[in-house]
Amino acid sequence: MTHDTAFLTDTRTFYDAIAEDYFTRFHDVLAKTPLDRAVLTGFAELVGAGGEVADLGCGPGQVTAHLASLGLSVFGLDLSESMLAVARRENPGLRFEQGSMLELKLADGALAGVVSWYSSIHTPVDRLPDLFAEFHRVLAPGGHLLVAFQVGDEPRHHDRPFGHPVALDFQRRRPEDIAELLSAAGFAPVARTVREPDETRGEPTPQASLIVRKPLEAAG
């Protein structure tokens, strides 16, 4: 195990430990966040019906299910088998797969849309170019990517969540920094949203989402 990939094991171990508690706590979060639903609805309309969409880092599948309810052909992927077990149990009609966002087992241009809903926050900043390059690879020309994350400069350390003996850093990012990395990966900007933290839900920082598009290939 190298330091370069240790974060994948750390992330999987963390979420394997807390999967059931996480689902209990957050299964209805979208019902309580209308602005987040609006972002997802806008993304779904940009993608349109017919193309396949991947919810990468899907966790227990609540975003995957919401995207499916908006008419998208969507599947979920996650590192954590425990999270995937919850997702499959709660959403028996949807497809969920185990894997890493950094090494997707998909052909070039296979997807019409990619969602990374608070899942890139466990990827070290020096690996974000690799991550965004992989998203770009699997998107068809004209396809859309949605990335959501917490805003800030310092990570938030979660130690012993729900009483489990695990810990993990949640990286906070600046929208302008993520936008620059996405541009360097070949994406064109579509929308940038930053909402204020919801103190009733214990959010300590603003929440950001970026929608970008893989440009159409130039005519020969």
N, CA, C and O of each residue as an XYZ file, in Angstrom:
880
protein
N       0.844     -1.194      0.000
C       0.000      0.000      0.000
C       0.878      1.242      0.000
O       1.671      1.432      0.922
N       0.754      2.086     -1.011
C       1.523      3.317     -1.080
C       0.700      4.458     -0.511
O      -0.527      4.395     -0.439
N       1.414      5.508     -0.108
C       0.712      6.697      0.391
C      -0.218      7.258     -0.668
O      -1.244      7.858     -0.346
N       0.140      7.062     -1.943
C      -0.632      7.628     -3.039
C      -2.036      7.057     -3.110
O      -2.968      7.734     -3.543
N      -2.187      5.811     -2.685
C      -3.505      5.169     -2.743
C      -4.073      4.850     -1.373
O      -5.167      4.293     -1.277
N      -3.362      5.185     -0.319
C      -3.846      4.872      1.027
C      -5.171      5.560      1.316
O      -5.981      5.049      2.089
N      -5.400      6.728      0.694
C      -6.646      7.451      0.965
C      -7.872      6.659      0.510
O      -8.954      6.816      1.076
N      -7.710      5.816     -0.498
C      -8.835      4.993     -0.939
C      -9.222      3.975      0.122
O     -10.403      3.787      0.414
N      -8.222      3.322      0.695
C      -8.490      2.355      1.761
C      -9.061      3.053      2.983
O      -9.995      2.547      3.605
N      -8.516      4.201      3.330
C      -9.020      4.940      4.489
C     -10.486      5.336      4.291
O     -11.294      5.237      5.215
N     -10.812      5.777      3.100
C     -12.189      6.186      2.810
C     -13.130      4.994      2.862
O     -14.208      5.077      3.450
N     -12.730      3.886      2.251
C     -13.573      2.688      2.261
C     -13.792      2.180      3.684
O     -14.915      1.835      4.049
N     -12.735      2.132      4.486
C     -12.841      1.660      5.871
C     -13.784      2.539      6.679
O     -14.605      2.040      7.449
N     -13.664      3.844      6.499
C     -14.508      4.797      7.229
C     -15.980      4.563      6.923
O     -16.801      4.454      7.834
N     -16.308      4.486      5.647
C     -17.723      4.363      5.278
C     -18.273      2.957      5.490
O     -19.466      2.791      5.742
N     -17.426      1.958      5.392
C     -17.885      0.610      5.757
C     -18.353      0.578      7.210
O     -19.326     -0.099      7.542
N     -17.651      1.316      8.070
C     -17.969      1.300      9.503
C     -19.267      2.030      9.821
O     -19.990      1.633     10.734
N     -19.569      3.088      9.081
C     -20.679      3.964      9.484
C     -21.895      3.862      8.578
O     -22.832      4.645      8.737
N     -21.915      2.937      7.642
C     -22.931      2.930      6.583
C     -24.357      2.997      7.116
O     -25.133      3.847      6.681
N     -24.713      2.128      8.038
C     -26.094      2.089      8.528
C     -26.447      3.360      9.290
O     -27.537      3.903      9.112
N     -25.540      3.840     10.136
C     -25.799      5.071     10.883
C     -25.889      6.273      9.940
O     -26.724      7.157     10.130
N     -25.040      6.299      8.943
C     -25.054      7.385      7.964
C     -26.401      7.425      7.247
O     -26.989      8.494      7.081
N     -26.885      6.265      6.827
C     -28.169      6.213      6.142
C     -29.294      6.697      7.054
O     -30.144      7.479      6.628
N     -29.302      6.242      8.289
C     -30.340      6.658      9.226
C     -30.345      8.175      9.397
O     -31.407      8.794      9.472
N     -29.156      8.766      9.458
C     -29.036     10.206      9.687
C     -29.368     11.029      8.446
O     -29.974     12.094      8.558
N     -28.984     10.552      7.276
C     -29.035     11.401      6.090
C     -29.958     10.903      4.982
O     -29.954     11.483      3.897
N     -30.742      9.864      5.207
C     -31.523      9.281      4.111
C     -32.533     10.261      3.518
O     -32.886     10.148      2.344
N     -33.007     11.229      4.322
C     -34.019     12.162      3.834
C     -33.460     13.568      3.635
O     -34.215     14.540      3.622
N     -32.149     13.679      3.482
C     -31.536     15.011      3.431
C     -32.031     15.834      2.241
O     -32.188     17.048      2.368
N     -32.277     15.216      1.106
C     -32.727     15.983     -0.057
C     -34.118     16.571      0.145
O     -34.441     17.619     -0.414
N     -34.937     15.898      0.944
C     -36.270     16.428      1.229
C     -36.196     17.732      2.016
O     -37.139     18.522      2.014
N     -35.072     17.949      2.685
C     -34.905     19.127      3.538
C     -34.060     20.222      2.889
O     -33.844     21.271      3.497
N     -33.582     19.998      1.674
C     -32.681     20.952      1.017
C     -33.189     21.276     -0.387
O     -32.699     20.721     -1.370
N     -34.172     22.174     -0.481
C     -34.771     22.473     -1.794
C     -33.785     23.052     -2.794
O     -33.921     22.806     -3.992
N     -32.796     23.813     -2.339
C     -31.835     24.383     -3.287
C     -30.939     23.300     -3.872
O     -30.556     23.383     -5.039
N     -30.598     22.284     -3.080
C     -29.837     21.158     -3.618
C     -30.666     20.391     -4.643
O     -30.155     19.982     -5.686
N     -31.942     20.200     -4.340
C     -32.816     19.532     -5.310
C     -32.893     20.328     -6.612
O     -32.948     19.756     -7.700
N     -32.897     21.644     -6.486
C     -32.968     22.482     -7.689
C     -31.731     22.282     -8.563
O     -31.840     22.227     -9.788
N     -30.557     22.175     -7.939
C     -29.330     21.935     -8.694
C     -29.412     20.598     -9.423
O     -29.081     20.507    -10.605
N     -29.854     19.563     -8.711
C     -29.958     18.240     -9.318
C     -30.994     18.225    -10.443
O     -30.799     17.561    -11.461
N     -32.085     18.951    -10.260
C     -33.102     19.031    -11.310
C     -32.554     19.734    -12.545
O     -32.784     19.292    -13.671
N     -31.833     20.821    -12.333
C     -31.227     21.513    -13.468
C     -30.248     20.634    -14.212
O     -30.228     20.615    -15.443
N     -29.427     19.899    -13.460
C     -28.487     18.968    -14.084
C     -29.230     17.923    -14.913
O     -28.852     17.641    -16.049
N     -30.292     17.350    -14.337
C     -31.051     16.311    -15.045
C     -31.635     16.844    -16.346
O     -31.649     16.138    -17.355
N     -32.115     18.082    -16.332
C     -32.683     18.646    -17.549
C     -31.603     18.942    -18.590
O     -31.844     18.813    -19.790
N     -30.430     19.333    -18.137
C     -29.326     19.551    -19.074
C     -28.899     18.244    -19.741
O     -28.627     18.210    -20.941
N     -28.843     17.171    -18.954
C     -28.453     15.871    -19.505
C     -29.523     15.352    -20.451
O     -29.219     14.900    -21.554
N     -30.779     15.418    -20.017
C     -31.884     14.938    -20.830
C     -32.042     13.427    -20.745
O     -31.162     12.721    -20.253
N     -33.157     12.956    -21.225
C     -33.459     11.530    -21.172
C     -32.661     10.773    -22.214
O     -32.285     11.315    -23.254
N     -32.409      9.498    -21.909
C     -31.823      8.608    -22.902
C     -30.393      8.224    -22.659
O     -30.020      7.079    -22.914
N     -29.571      9.136    -22.173
C     -28.176      8.815    -21.933
C     -27.955      8.259    -20.541
O     -28.757      8.480    -19.634
N     -26.867      7.541    -20.384
C     -26.560      6.938    -19.086
C     -25.791      7.929    -18.217
O     -24.932      8.667    -18.700
N     -26.120      7.930    -16.921
C     -25.501      8.816    -15.946
C     -24.930      7.978    -14.819
O     -25.550      7.004    -14.392
N     -23.750      8.350    -14.334
C     -23.127      7.671    -13.201
C     -23.110      8.600    -11.993
O     -22.660      9.742    -12.080
N     -23.605      8.095    -10.868
C     -23.514      8.790     -9.585
C     -22.302      8.199     -8.867
O     -22.383      7.120     -8.279
N     -21.184      8.912     -8.923
C     -19.905      8.375     -8.466
C     -19.644      8.769     -7.014
O     -19.652      9.951     -6.668
N     -19.413      7.764     -6.172
C     -19.366      7.986     -4.735
C     -20.779      8.103     -4.195
O     -21.094      9.022     -3.439
N     -21.621      7.168     -4.589
C     -23.073      7.265     -4.374
C     -23.510      7.028     -2.941
O     -24.635      7.371     -2.579
N     -22.637      6.443     -2.107
C     -23.049      6.158     -0.739
C     -24.281      5.269     -0.693
O     -24.361      4.290     -1.435
N     -25.258      5.597      0.178
C     -26.448      4.758      0.286
C     -27.474      4.970     -0.817
O     -28.556      4.386     -0.767
N     -27.162      5.785     -1.804
C     -27.973      5.832     -3.017
C     -29.111      6.821     -3.053
O     -29.950      6.748     -3.950
N     -29.172      7.749     -2.105
C     -30.316      8.659     -2.121
C     -30.279      9.614     -3.312
O     -31.324      9.947     -3.871
N     -29.078     10.058     -3.704
C     -28.982     10.929     -4.881
C     -29.240     10.124     -6.153
O     -29.893     10.607     -7.078
N     -28.728      8.905     -6.195
C     -28.990      8.033     -7.344
C     -30.486      7.867     -7.550
O     -30.984      7.996     -8.668
N     -31.199      7.581     -6.472
C     -32.645      7.389     -6.553
C     -33.351      8.673     -6.986
O     -34.303      8.632     -7.766
N     -32.884      9.807     -6.480
C     -33.514     11.077     -6.857
C     -33.304     11.360     -8.344
O     -34.228     11.795     -9.030
N     -32.105     11.116     -8.835
C     -31.851     11.315    -10.259
C     -32.714     10.392    -11.110
O     -33.211     10.796    -12.160
N     -32.893      9.151    -10.657
C     -33.768      8.227    -11.382
C     -35.207      8.749    -11.401
O     -35.907      8.612    -12.404
N     -35.642      9.346    -10.293
C     -37.009      9.888    -10.226
C     -37.197     11.072    -11.166
O     -38.321     11.422    -11.524
N     -36.079     11.685    -11.563
C     -36.131     12.796    -12.518
C     -36.049     12.331    -13.965
O     -35.992     13.149    -14.882
N     -36.042     11.023    -14.168
C     -36.101     10.463    -15.511
C     -34.783     10.067    -16.115
O     -34.730      9.728    -17.297
N     -33.701     10.099    -15.336
C     -32.403      9.723    -15.868
C     -32.176      8.219    -15.753
O     -32.676      7.568    -14.835
N     -31.417      7.686    -16.695
C     -30.950      6.301    -16.628
C     -29.646      6.325    -15.856
O     -28.602      6.642    -16.426
N     -29.681      5.996    -14.573
C     -28.560      6.259    -13.687
C     -28.166      5.015    -12.905
O     -29.015      4.206    -12.528
N     -26.864      4.874    -12.667
C     -26.380      3.834    -11.772
C     -25.420      4.473    -10.780
O     -24.874      5.548    -11.032
N     -25.215      3.796     -9.636
C     -24.335      4.304     -8.601
C     -23.075      3.476     -8.476
O     -23.084      2.271     -8.727
N     -21.981      4.132     -8.084
C     -20.711      3.462     -7.841
C     -20.121      4.003     -6.549
O     -20.187      5.203     -6.280
N     -19.541      3.105     -5.748
C     -18.942      3.524     -4.489
C     -17.819      2.568     -4.114
O     -17.799      1.416     -4.547
N     -16.876      3.061     -3.297
C     -15.805      2.220     -2.766
C     -16.307      1.238     -1.719
O     -15.829      0.107     -1.631
N     -17.287      1.687     -0.921
C     -17.703      0.953      0.270
C     -18.770     -0.096     -0.029
O     -19.870      0.242     -0.465
N     -18.452     -1.350      0.202
C     -19.440     -2.413      0.011
C     -20.583     -2.298      1.010
O     -21.714     -2.672      0.701
N     -20.301     -1.782      2.207
C     -21.371     -1.621      3.194
C     -22.358     -0.547      2.747
O     -23.568     -0.709      2.906
N     -21.847      0.542      2.192
C     -22.740      1.556      1.645
C     -23.551      1.000      0.485
O     -24.745      1.275      0.364
N     -22.900      0.217     -0.366
C     -23.602     -0.360     -1.508
C     -24.673     -1.346     -1.070
O     -25.715     -1.454     -1.717
N     -24.430     -2.064      0.017
C     -25.445     -2.987      0.537
C     -26.696     -2.223      0.947
O     -27.813     -2.674      0.693
N     -26.513     -1.070      1.579
C     -27.657     -0.225      1.948
C     -28.347      0.298      0.692
O     -29.574      0.269      0.595
N     -27.565      0.771     -0.257
C     -28.136      1.317     -1.492
C     -28.977      0.277     -2.226
O     -30.073      0.577     -2.699
N     -28.460     -0.941     -2.318
C     -29.200     -1.998     -3.020
C     -30.454     -2.391     -2.264
O     -31.491     -2.662     -2.871
N     -30.365     -2.424     -0.942
C     -31.532     -2.771     -0.123
C     -32.637     -1.733     -0.252
O     -33.816     -2.076     -0.348
N     -32.250     -0.463     -0.253
C     -33.236      0.612     -0.269
C     -33.736      0.946     -1.673
O     -34.794      1.557     -1.829
N     -32.981      0.549     -2.687
C     -33.327      0.886     -4.073
C     -33.170     -0.346     -4.958
O     -32.291     -0.382     -5.819
N     -34.020     -1.359     -4.754
C     -33.813     -2.637     -5.452
C     -33.938     -2.551     -6.968
O     -33.494     -3.462     -7.668
N     -34.520     -1.498     -7.484
C     -34.673     -1.390     -8.925
C     -33.518     -0.698     -9.627
O     -33.525     -0.564    -10.851
N     -32.510     -0.251     -8.851
C     -31.392      0.468     -9.440
C     -30.114     -0.356     -9.371
O     -29.997     -1.281     -8.568
N     -29.164     -0.007    -10.223
C     -27.890     -0.720    -10.300
C     -26.818      0.021     -9.511
O     -26.658      1.236     -9.634
N     -26.088     -0.739     -8.699
C     -24.996     -0.186     -7.912
C     -23.778     -1.098     -8.040
O     -23.887     -2.322     -7.967
N     -22.608     -0.470     -8.232
C     -21.378     -1.209     -8.455
C     -20.289     -0.727     -7.510
O     -20.295      0.424     -7.073
N     -19.344     -1.628     -7.196
C     -18.197     -1.274     -6.371
C     -17.038     -0.878     -7.268
O     -16.773     -1.531     -8.278
N     -16.338      0.206     -6.893
C     -15.193      0.615     -7.686
C     -14.677      1.974     -7.265
O     -15.236      2.626     -6.384
N     -13.599      2.388     -7.911
C     -12.957      3.667     -7.630
C     -13.266      4.661     -8.742
O     -13.225      4.314     -9.922
N     -13.571      5.886     -8.366
C     -13.812      6.944     -9.346
C     -12.579      7.226    -10.183
O     -12.693      7.716    -11.307
N     -11.400      6.925     -9.651
C     -10.160      7.214    -10.358
C      -9.850      6.209    -11.455
O      -9.027      6.478    -12.330
N     -10.507      5.049    -11.413
C     -10.266      4.007    -12.416
C     -11.601      3.382    -12.805
O     -11.924      2.268    -12.391
N     -12.353      4.095    -13.587
C     -13.686      3.645    -13.971
C     -13.601      2.595    -15.073
O     -12.862      2.751    -16.045
N     -14.359      1.542    -14.906
C     -14.388      0.476    -15.898
C     -15.451      0.786    -16.944
O     -16.429      0.058    -17.117
N     -15.216      1.893    -17.630
C     -16.139      2.381    -18.640
C     -15.352      2.790    -19.879
O     -14.208      3.235    -19.788
N     -15.977      2.633    -21.018
C     -15.338      3.045    -22.264
C     -15.291      4.567    -22.372
O     -16.083      5.271    -21.745
N     -14.365      5.054    -23.164
C     -14.303      6.489    -23.435
C     -15.648      6.958    -23.995
O     -16.215      6.318    -24.881
N     -16.148      8.068    -23.478
C     -17.376      8.651    -24.007
C     -18.630      7.853    -23.731
O     -19.617      7.990    -24.454
N     -18.615      7.017    -22.697
C     -19.738      6.118    -22.454
C     -20.941      6.797    -21.800
O     -22.057      6.285    -21.889
N     -20.735      7.931    -21.152
C     -21.774      8.517    -20.315
C     -22.255      9.863    -20.847
O     -21.502     10.621    -21.458
N     -23.537     10.134    -20.595
C     -24.103     11.443    -20.892
C     -23.961     12.393    -19.708
O     -24.013     13.612    -19.871
N     -23.780     11.830    -18.516
C     -23.662     12.669    -17.332
C     -22.900     11.970    -16.230
O     -22.933     10.745    -16.114
N     -22.210     12.760    -15.419
C     -21.490     12.272    -14.248
C     -21.831     13.183    -13.079
O     -21.839     14.407    -13.210
N     -22.113     12.568    -11.935
C     -22.368     13.307    -10.699
C     -21.341     12.881     -9.657
O     -21.145     11.691     -9.408
N     -20.691     13.870     -9.054
C     -19.799     13.645     -7.918
C     -20.330     14.512     -6.779
O     -19.859     15.628     -6.557
N     -21.317     13.978     -6.065
C     -22.050     14.732     -5.043
C     -21.348     14.546     -3.700
O     -21.598     13.573     -2.988
N     -20.475     15.479     -3.366
C     -19.700     15.430     -2.118
C     -18.826     14.181     -2.037
O     -18.553     13.696     -0.939
N     -18.390     13.660     -3.159
C     -17.527     12.473     -3.144
C     -16.078     12.789     -3.456
O     -15.192     12.007     -3.111
N     -15.814     13.918     -4.103
C     -14.421     14.285     -4.378
C     -13.722     14.842     -3.145
O     -12.518     15.097     -3.183
N     -14.454     15.034     -2.059
C     -13.894     15.654     -0.855
C     -12.910     14.743     -0.134
O     -12.233     15.184      0.795
N     -12.818     13.498     -0.540
C     -11.851     12.577      0.067
C     -10.652     12.324     -0.844
O      -9.773     11.527     -0.517
N     -10.625     12.998     -1.973
C      -9.498     12.869     -2.900
C      -8.490     13.975     -2.613
O      -8.860     15.149     -2.610
N      -7.227     13.633     -2.370
C      -6.215     14.671     -2.123
C      -6.142     15.647     -3.296
O      -6.382     15.278     -4.446
N      -5.809     16.889     -2.984
C      -5.824     17.930     -4.009
C      -4.895     17.599     -5.171
O      -5.186     17.954     -6.313
N      -3.779     16.920     -4.894
C      -2.851     16.608     -5.977
C      -3.357     15.499     -6.888
O      -2.778     15.264     -7.949
N      -4.436     14.808     -6.490
C      -5.031     13.778     -7.342
C      -6.289     14.275     -8.048
O      -6.860     13.553     -8.866
N      -6.728     15.494     -7.747
C      -7.922     16.003     -8.416
C      -7.752     16.114     -9.930
O      -8.708     15.830    -10.652
N      -6.593     16.509    -10.451
C      -6.450     16.507    -11.916
C      -6.669     15.121    -12.524
O      -7.271     15.004    -13.591
N      -6.187     14.069    -11.856
C      -6.419     12.708    -12.342
C      -7.905     12.367    -12.300
O      -8.439     11.756    -13.226
N      -8.566     12.770    -11.215
C      -9.992     12.478    -11.061
C     -10.805     13.172    -12.147
O     -11.660     12.550    -12.779
N     -10.545     14.448    -12.365
C     -11.322     15.189    -13.349
C     -10.998     14.737    -14.772
O     -11.853     14.796    -15.656
N      -9.772     14.288    -14.990
C      -9.433     13.729    -16.299
C     -10.218     12.442    -16.559
O     -10.640     12.185    -17.686
N     -10.408     11.646    -15.526
C     -11.185     10.414    -15.680
C     -12.654     10.731    -15.948
O     -13.287     10.075    -16.775
N     -13.198     11.727    -15.257
C     -14.572     12.147    -15.538
C     -14.688     12.603    -17.005
O     -15.650     12.263    -17.695
N     -13.708     13.364    -17.458
C     -13.730     13.862    -18.838
C     -13.658     12.704    -19.835
O     -14.327     12.723    -20.869
N     -12.845     11.702    -19.517
C     -12.668     10.562    -20.430
C     -13.971      9.823    -20.661
O     -14.293      9.471    -21.795
N     -14.729      9.582    -19.586
C     -15.916      8.732    -19.711
C     -17.143      9.492    -20.204
O     -18.151      8.875    -20.549
N     -17.072     10.814    -20.244
C     -18.200     11.591    -20.748
C     -18.148     11.692    -22.271
O     -17.086     11.876    -22.866
N     -19.308     11.567    -22.873
C     -19.416     11.820    -24.312
C     -19.320     13.317    -24.569
O     -19.660     14.110    -23.691
N     -18.865     13.723    -25.753
C     -18.897     15.149    -26.094
C     -20.305     15.716    -25.901
O     -21.292     15.131    -26.348
N     -20.373     16.847    -25.237
C     -21.666     17.439    -24.904
C     -22.222     16.988    -23.568
O     -23.235     17.515    -23.108
N     -21.562     16.007    -22.930
C     -22.027     15.502    -21.641
C     -21.733     16.479    -20.508
O     -20.861     17.340    -20.622
N     -22.476     16.329    -19.414
C     -22.381     17.244    -18.289
C     -21.864     16.550    -17.030
O     -22.127     15.371    -16.793
N     -21.125     17.314    -16.235
C     -20.589     16.874    -14.952
C     -21.080     17.821    -13.865
O     -21.046     19.041    -14.032
N     -21.536     17.253    -12.748
C     -21.929     18.016    -11.563
C     -21.032     17.610    -10.411
O     -20.949     16.430    -10.070
N     -20.353     18.588     -9.806
C     -19.478     18.361     -8.666
C     -19.971     19.228     -7.512
O     -20.127     20.439     -7.674
N     -20.216     18.626     -6.351
C     -20.649     19.368     -5.163
C     -19.656     19.135     -4.034
O     -19.064     18.062     -3.924
N     -19.479     20.157     -3.194
C     -18.480     20.079     -2.131
C     -18.713     21.198     -1.119
O     -19.439     22.156     -1.387
N     -18.081     21.058      0.054
C     -18.126     22.100      1.065
C     -17.063     23.161      0.756
O     -15.979     22.843      0.266
N     -17.387     24.414      1.047
C     -16.479     25.515      0.754
C     -15.577     25.800      1.954
O     -16.039     25.827      3.095
N     -14.289     26.011      1.690
C     -13.367     26.374      2.752
C     -11.934     26.100      2.366
O     -11.642     25.631      1.266
N     -11.041     26.405      3.298
C      -9.609     26.250      3.054
C      -8.978     25.136      3.872
O      -7.916     24.630      3.509
N      -9.610     24.751      4.962
C      -9.055     23.740      5.844
C      -9.977     22.530      5.917
O     -11.197     22.694      5.882
N      -9.429     21.312      6.019
C     -10.284     20.129      6.132
C     -10.992     20.080      7.477
O     -10.552     20.688      8.453
N     -12.090     19.350      7.508
C     -12.789     19.068      8.760
C     -12.523     17.611      9.126
O     -12.812     16.701      8.348
N     -11.977     17.405     10.305
C     -11.613     16.062     10.742
C     -12.783     15.444     11.499
O     -13.265     16.003     12.484
N     -13.232     14.282     11.024
C     -14.302     13.545     11.690
C     -13.689     12.341     12.402
O     -13.145     11.439     11.765
N     -13.784     12.342     13.714
C     -13.179     11.293     14.534
C     -14.264     10.559     15.306
O     -15.067     11.179     16.003
N     -14.285      9.238     15.180
C     -15.249      8.379     15.882
C     -16.705      8.799     15.616
O     -17.469      8.989     16.563
N     -17.094      8.944     14.355
C     -18.498      9.290     14.068
C     -19.438      8.177     14.501
O     -19.162      6.996     14.284
N     -20.537      8.559     15.108
C     -21.533      7.615     15.609
C     -20.916      6.607     16.585
O     -21.477      5.536     16.814
N     -19.763      6.956     17.156
C     -19.111      6.078     18.118
C     -18.241      4.991     17.520
O     -17.720      4.149     18.251
N     -18.070      4.990     16.192
C     -17.245      3.964     15.547
C     -15.767      4.362     15.591
O     -15.456      5.548     15.477
N     -14.855      3.411     15.752
C     -13.426      3.722     15.896
C     -12.740      3.995     14.567
O     -11.784      3.305     14.212
N     -13.214      4.992     13.828
C     -12.632      5.383     12.553
C     -12.544      6.905     12.500
O     -13.208      7.601     13.268
N     -11.721      7.410     11.589
C     -11.574      8.854     11.414
C     -11.247      9.151      9.960
O     -10.674      8.317      9.259
N     -11.617     10.353      9.512
C     -11.362     10.732      8.128
C     -11.452     12.255      8.002
O     -12.266     12.900      8.662
N     -10.600     12.810      7.141
C     -10.675     14.232      6.830
C     -11.627     14.465      5.666
O     -11.606     13.736      4.675
N     -12.467     15.497      5.800
C     -13.351     15.938      4.726
C     -12.762     17.239      4.191
O     -12.764     18.257      4.882
N     -12.259     17.202      2.964
C     -11.587     18.356      2.390
C     -12.599     19.411      1.952
O     -13.614     19.099      1.328
N     -12.305     20.648      2.286
C     -13.098     21.763      1.794
C     -12.339     22.432      0.653
O     -11.108     22.468      0.652
N     -13.079     22.959     -0.314
C     -12.451     23.533     -1.500
C     -13.024     24.923     -1.785
O     -14.093     25.286     -1.296
N     -12.292     25.676     -2.578
C     -12.760     26.961     -3.078
C     -13.336     26.768     -4.479
O     -12.685     26.157     -5.327
N     -14.561     27.283     -4.743
C     -15.159     27.090     -6.073
C     -14.260     27.543     -7.213
O     -14.209     26.898     -8.261
N     -13.548     28.652     -7.013
C     -12.693     29.138     -8.089
C     -11.530     28.181     -8.363
O     -11.078     28.056     -9.501
N     -11.048     27.506     -7.309
C      -9.964     26.543     -7.505
C     -10.451     25.313     -8.258
O      -9.774     24.817     -9.158
N     -11.637     24.824     -7.880
C     -12.198     23.661     -8.570
C     -12.534     24.013    -10.014
O     -12.310     23.212    -10.921
N     -13.073     25.212    -10.228
C     -13.378     25.645    -11.598
C     -12.124     25.669    -12.454
O     -12.163     25.274    -13.619
N     -11.023     26.123    -11.897
C      -9.767     26.174    -12.644
C      -9.281     24.779    -13.002
O      -8.819     24.545    -14.119
N      -9.384     23.842    -12.042
C      -8.962     22.469    -12.311
C      -9.851     21.817    -13.367
O      -9.362     21.077    -14.221
N     -11.141     22.086    -13.312
C     -12.060     21.523    -14.302
C     -11.783     22.091    -15.688
O     -11.853     21.372    -16.685
N     -11.471     23.372    -15.749
C     -11.109     23.976    -17.034
C      -9.838     23.346    -17.596
O      -9.743     23.073    -18.792
N      -8.861     23.118    -16.712
C      -7.612     22.491    -17.157
C      -7.840     21.079    -17.662
O      -7.092     20.592    -18.510
N      -8.886     20.406    -17.137
C      -9.212     19.050    -17.576
C      -9.976     19.033    -18.891
O     -10.228     17.962    -19.443
N     -10.351     20.214    -19.407
C     -11.021     20.280    -20.699
C     -12.494     20.592    -20.648
O     -13.174     20.509    -21.671
N     -13.015     20.952    -19.472
C     -14.444     21.240    -19.329
C     -14.746     22.715    -19.550
O     -13.908     23.580    -19.296
N     -15.952     22.986    -20.024
C     -16.447     24.345    -20.178
C     -17.464     24.634    -19.075
O     -18.306     23.783    -18.787
N     -17.408     25.818    -18.448
C     -18.335     26.109    -17.348
C     -19.763     26.272    -17.822
O     -20.019     26.774    -18.917
N     -20.691     25.839    -16.980
C     -22.130     25.997    -17.242
C     -22.790     26.771    -16.105
O     -23.511     27.739    -16.349
N     -22.547     26.351    -14.870
C     -23.186     27.015    -13.731
C     -22.337     26.832    -12.485
O     -21.666     25.815    -12.305
N     -22.388     27.853    -11.623
C     -21.710     27.786    -10.335
C     -22.685     28.270     -9.272
O     -23.226     29.371     -9.375
N     -22.909     27.447     -8.249
C     -23.850     27.777     -7.189
C     -23.165     27.665     -5.839
O     -22.484     26.677     -5.565
N     -23.340     28.658     -5.006
C     -22.873     28.606     -3.619
C     -24.033     29.028     -2.732
O     -24.556     30.134     -2.868
N     -24.429     28.154     -1.832
C     -25.483     28.524     -0.888
C     -24.895     28.628      0.515
O     -23.887     27.998      0.834
N     -25.538     29.424      1.328
C     -25.074     29.615      2.691
C     -25.338     28.352      3.518
O     -26.237     27.578      3.191
N     -24.558     28.139      4.589
C     -24.777     26.949      5.415
C     -26.133     26.976      6.099
O     -26.614     28.029      6.517
N     -26.731     25.819      6.205
C     -28.002     25.653      6.903
C     -27.678     25.291      8.352
O     -27.347     24.143      8.652
N     -27.775     26.265      9.239
C     -27.400     26.043     10.637
C     -28.334     25.067     11.329
O     -27.939     24.412     12.294
N     -29.569     24.958     10.851
C     -30.499     24.009     11.473
C     -30.071     22.566     11.233
O     -30.481     21.660     11.959
N     -29.234     22.356     10.195
C     -28.747     21.022      9.896
C     -27.287     20.843     10.315
O     -26.669     19.818     10.025
N     -26.748     21.843     10.994
C     -25.391     21.730     11.500
C     -24.321     21.924     10.463
O     -23.194     21.468     10.660
N     -24.630     22.590      9.351
C     -23.620     22.847      8.329
C     -22.748     24.024      8.766
O     -23.269     25.118      8.988
N     -21.443     23.827      8.895
C     -20.582     24.917      9.367
C     -20.075     25.846      8.265
O     -19.585     26.936      8.560
N     -20.184     25.438      7.015
C     -19.616     26.209      5.909
C     -20.586     26.266      4.735
O     -21.503     25.448      4.655
N     -20.398     27.222      3.820
C     -21.206     27.244      2.597
C     -21.016     25.960      1.785
O     -20.033     25.238      1.947
N     -21.980     25.705      0.917
C     -21.985     24.497      0.091
C     -21.980     24.920     -1.375
O     -22.763     25.776     -1.787
N     -21.092     24.315     -2.154
C     -20.933     24.727     -3.553
C     -21.235     23.582     -4.509
O     -21.079     22.407     -4.177
N     -21.671     23.960     -5.701
C     -21.821     22.987     -6.786
C     -21.432     23.648     -8.094
O     -21.744     24.814     -8.336
N     -20.751     22.891     -8.929
C     -20.366     23.355    -10.259
C     -20.914     22.382    -11.292
O     -20.782     21.167    -11.147
N     -21.520     22.918    -12.319
C     -21.910     22.119    -13.478
C     -21.043     22.564    -14.646
O     -20.966     23.750    -14.965
N     -20.396     21.600    -15.274
C     -19.542     21.878    -16.426
C     -19.917     20.920    -17.553
O     -20.645     19.949    -17.351
N     -19.403     21.218    -18.738
C     -19.780     20.458    -19.931
C     -18.533     20.086    -20.712
O     -17.619     20.895    -20.874
N     -18.508     18.851    -21.194
C     -17.446     18.452    -22.114
C     -17.801     18.977    -23.488
O     -18.835     18.599    -24.038
N     -16.970     19.842    -24.059
C     -17.331     20.467    -25.342
C     -17.556     19.439    -26.450
O     -16.977     18.353    -26.444
N     -18.399     19.807    -27.382
C     -18.585     18.985    -28.575
C     -17.293     18.951    -29.373
O     -16.550     19.931    -29.416
N     -17.039     17.835    -29.991
C     -15.834     17.715    -30.802
C     -15.941     18.650    -32.010
O     -16.999     18.797    -32.621
N     -14.844     19.253    -32.315
C     -14.838     20.150    -33.471
C     -15.074     19.358    -34.753
O     -14.604     18.230    -34.906
N     -15.785     19.954    -35.631
C     -16.065     19.303    -36.917
C     -14.759     19.111    -37.699
O     -13.893     19.986    -37.710
N     -14.636     17.961    -38.346
C     -13.441     17.704    -39.099
C     -13.330     18.586    -40.315
O     -12.359     18.485    -41.064
